[in-house]
Amino acid sequence: MRIAIYALLAGASALAVGWGTAISSQWWFAPKLTTEVDASDPDLIARGEYLARAGDCVACHTAPGGAPFAGGLGLQTPMGTIYATNITPDPETGIGSYDYGDFERAVRQGVRPDGAHLYPAMPYASYRVVSDEDMQALYAWFRSSVEPVRKENQPTTIPWPASLRWPLAWWNMLFSQPRDFTPPEGGDPVIARGAYLVEGLAHCGACHTPRGLAYEEKALSEDAGGSFLSGSVLEGWYAKNLRNEDTGLVTWSEEELATFLKTARNDRTAAFGSMSDVVEHSLQYLTDDDLTAIARYLKSLKPRAGREQWVPQEDVTTAALRAGDFSAPGALTYVEHCTACHRLDGMGAPEVYPALKGNSMVFADDPSSLIQVTMAGGRMPDTPAHPMAFTMPGFAHLTNADLAELMTFIRNSWGNHASSVAEADIARMRHEIANKPTHYAPEAGQ
Amino acid sequence: MKKTLLLAGAAIVAIGAGAAWIATRPAMDAPAPTGIAILDADKIEVGRYVLPPDKDILSQPNADEILYGKRLLADTKRLLPDHVGAQMNCNSCHMLDGKIDAANGYINTANFYPRVMPRAAREVDLTGRINGCFQRSMNGTPLPKDGAEMKAMIAYMEWLRQGVDKEDRVDVVNAGVIDESLIPDPVNGQAVYAAKCAACHGANGDGTFDQFGDVIFPPLWGEGSFNIGAGMARTYKAAQFVKWAMPPAMHLTGQLGQGGVLSDQEAVDVSEYFTHMPRPDFAPKVNDWPNGNKPKDARY
């Protein structure tokens, strides 16, 4: 009995200390900034607008069809849906009452003015490296130029106790330590600019870096193990490996990469899924210098051991299909449903239909994106670089057996080589597609 | 200690239950196709037509012939260069091997001929119809009526019919409806062409070609295009195709995600524009519509 009381007391005090530590931790590292920002400075505002584009704030903080930055997009996590919040300058439902110190603390440290912690669906762990100057420009733009919208935030569907916010202080101490941007070795200012954008505002790692057990990104900048930007699965999409290695970007030139970031396509591939949105809302607005910097930085990410090159096998598929030899498993299904656009030679039509031959999305380590785009379809974004944007229709009406055989064929034809796709992978993706989060938060009071 | 064991046990049970749920949830697969209505002469539904997958060809006694026919329809210019003058394939207009509604499909073709056709004003059989295409749309020369190539194409169309009775029709159309009372505006048509067509067919209408020089997107005018005797050279016929089958890759659904992008007026305008650009002549045009009743968009 006495032991039980002691245990209870010990547990309660441990919890109290843990809680106290957590809620006080936000004051340990730095006091709230008191910098005065002139939110009417036109140069500052213009730069802030550019940086907000680079940060792609609008993508998450806007519901489909909703007012810009008024929140409502649902982000699927393994535990439930988190809704992005209203970040318009409305004083009651948005961030209109934030001074610069509040804004900085929310964006870079993940803490609200009331002391509550943001869920790390907000990539503040990445935004940690954003410079003071850039933060001030962002604040000036949000305060002066975003239309205030009165709209209450939508509560998360994550169940209690996982929805508790205070334990996130511990998460932050483990995974989101205060840090400054450190340029990569070598001293190249272009690569440093690319790294600053990729690690920081562009928060590429939020999708492209694998996550650990606590849902943390395994690395927030280049790491010895090479897990930074090495590819990750989110909402059934495989955000591809961006390292300069075999199934990553070693087969892409810097120019192809920069063109892709600007226009969502190049001669061999096209964006679809979430990347299409990223180009549409963010990357197409960046300067050519910044896109080149991003491309050069990504190309500087060292390959992991034994993964330096990607060597295609001999293309025996093109000649066989052109000669009417459809005997390879999946070949006839390919010829029936895919050749009209992707062609017998797997080369598609440059900048219209993506190639499948030598396309690193096709032979990616994880076939999730290939499977999902084949089943659900995908669209390129509109950009001024091209008069037309194209859409791939979905082929979910084909059977699991046909789709598995077809995708195994595509991943292993025209010199491509990759793991095969199983019927179970297709069945799993049907569940994934059927259970997509609803991205729309109803207006307050409805 | 006991509590720890209990907790650990509960955790294992919970993880096991989660894994079991994922493992035992009903596997999802594509729903069985519902097919398209088969209508008799009185438009009464007498059955359902299910589009056959090409894999079914392999179990046919004449599988090689059907597959050869399929290849000829898709790669006509490459495989029959002596008979095809234009940079076109049958699939250029009869999209996706004739399997698409409103894109000049072949599903009913084998059952439709022979028939008295207004342009010829006499009965035309299927070989005659196919050779009409070769001489007009393909700007080429006819195939021997009993040659292997002609037989293979017809074998493919016969297979695609899937045993539907001669007098019945699968409920698909060759072309969608367009408002033929609209007055074409070729100046706007040129603008529509630049915005919606040039990305594939080229700014000068001369098409796009692959690494082998084979056509990807066919030329819409000039020496490599269909001649003036082709149905596609007529404004409203072309507009039907443009409206309902062009461009492909526009939607997340549909076999090619095709069509439905332009308004009727835009389709008529752009069709007036590209059909009236320079293209090869068709000398035997003098024999067309011998009994009059020429359609208003006939080119001669």
Interface residues (C-beta under 8 A of the other chain):
Chain A: R322 G324 F326 L332 T333 V335 E336 H337 T339 A340 C341 R343 D345 M347 A349 V352 Y353 A376 G377 G378 R379 H386 P387 M388 F390 T391 M392 P393 G394 A396 H397 L398 T399 N400 D402 A424 A427 R430 H431 A434
Chain B: R25 A27 M28 D29 A30 P31 P33 P53 D54 K55 I57 L58 L67 Y68 R71 A74 D75 R78 N91 M95 L96 D97 A194 A195 K196 A198 A199 C200 T208 D210 Q211 F212 I216 F217 P247 P248 A249 M250 H251 L252 T253 G254 Q255 L256 G257
